[in-house]
Amino acid sequence: MPIDRTIGNYHDSSNARIRKIGRITGPAAYVVGGESVTPASVGLGKLEDFAPGSATNAAHTTVYHLCYDYATQRVIWWNCATGAEAIVGANLSGYSARFEAIGY
């Protein structure tokens, strides 16, 4: 398996990177292509890694896999049961997931 070491600082021993941990909550009306998450929205100037976990609601009726698209700076919600992107206009405000963001 090839490893690309050109993305960010492969090993940061200088402590120059900042690590943010938080929770992302779903939108009241999902839009195609996902929800915007910019470096500024997580308190960073540059975002090198955004790693969201899976999102569930309190009843655990549906699980969404969250993916970050670095090109568009958006989090796309994928329904694990169907394999499809969340339905446009879907109310996902009852769903949340933890995330880790790394940058500077």
C-alpha positions in Angstrom: 0.0 0.0 0.0 1.6 3.3 -1.1 1.8 6.1 1.5 1.8 9.7 0.5 3.9 11.8 2.8 3.4 15.0 0.9 0.1 15.9 2.6 0.9 18.2 5.4 3.7 17.5 7.8 4.0 13.7 7.9 5.5 13.8 11.4 5.1 16.9 13.5 7.5 16.9 16.3 7.6 20.7 16.5 4.1 20.9 18.0 3.3 23.4 15.3 -0.1 21.8 14.6 -3.3 22.4 16.5 -5.7 19.6 17.2 -9.4 20.4 17.7 -12.0 17.9 18.9 -15.7 18.7 18.8 -19.2 17.6 17.7 -20.9 18.1 14.4 -24.7 18.2 14.3 -26.7 17.5 11.2 -28.5 20.3 9.4 -32.3 20.9 9.6 -32.4 20.7 5.8 -29.6 18.8 4.1 -28.3 20.2 0.8 -26.8 18.1 -2.0 -23.0 17.9 -1.8 -23.0 18.3 2.0 -22.5 20.9 4.6 -19.7 23.5 4.7 -16.9 23.0 7.2 -14.1 25.5 6.6 -10.9 25.9 8.6 -12.3 29.0 10.2 -15.4 27.1 11.4 -13.3 24.9 13.5 -10.9 27.7 14.7 -8.0 27.0 12.3 -6.4 29.0 9.5 -5.5 25.8 7.5 -7.2 22.5 7.8 -4.9 19.5 7.1 -7.2 16.7 8.4 -10.8 16.6 9.3 -11.9 13.2 10.6 -15.6 12.9 11.6 -17.0 9.8 13.1 -20.3 8.2 12.3 -23.5 10.0 13.2 -26.5 8.5 14.9 -29.6 9.8 16.5 -30.8 9.0 20.1 -32.8 6.0 18.9 -29.9 4.7 16.8 -32.5 4.0 14.0 -30.1 5.2 11.2 -26.4 5.6 11.0 -24.7 8.1 8.7 -21.1 7.8 7.6 -19.6 11.3 7.3 -16.9 12.1 4.7 -15.0 15.3 4.3 -14.4 16.6 0.7 -11.2 18.6 0.9 -11.8 20.2 -2.6 -15.2 21.6 -1.7 -14.7 21.9 2.1 -17.9 20.1 2.8 -19.0 17.1 4.9 -21.1 14.7 3.0 -23.6 12.5 4.9 -23.9 8.9 3.6 -26.8 6.7 4.8 -25.1 3.4 5.9 -28.2 1.3 5.2 -28.7 2.5 1.6 -25.2 3.6 0.6 -26.7 6.8 -0.8 -26.1 10.4 0.1 -28.6 11.8 2.5 -31.8 13.0 0.9 -32.0 16.6 -0.1 -34.0 18.5 2.5 -33.7 15.7 5.1 -33.9 16.9 8.7 -30.7 15.5 10.2 -30.7 17.9 13.2 -31.2 14.9 15.6 -27.9 13.3 14.4 -24.5 14.1 15.6 -20.9 12.8 15.5 -17.6 13.7 17.1 -14.8 15.0 14.9 -11.1 15.6 15.1 -9.5 18.5 13.1 -5.8 19.1 12.7 -4.2 22.1 11.2 -2.7 25.4 12.1 
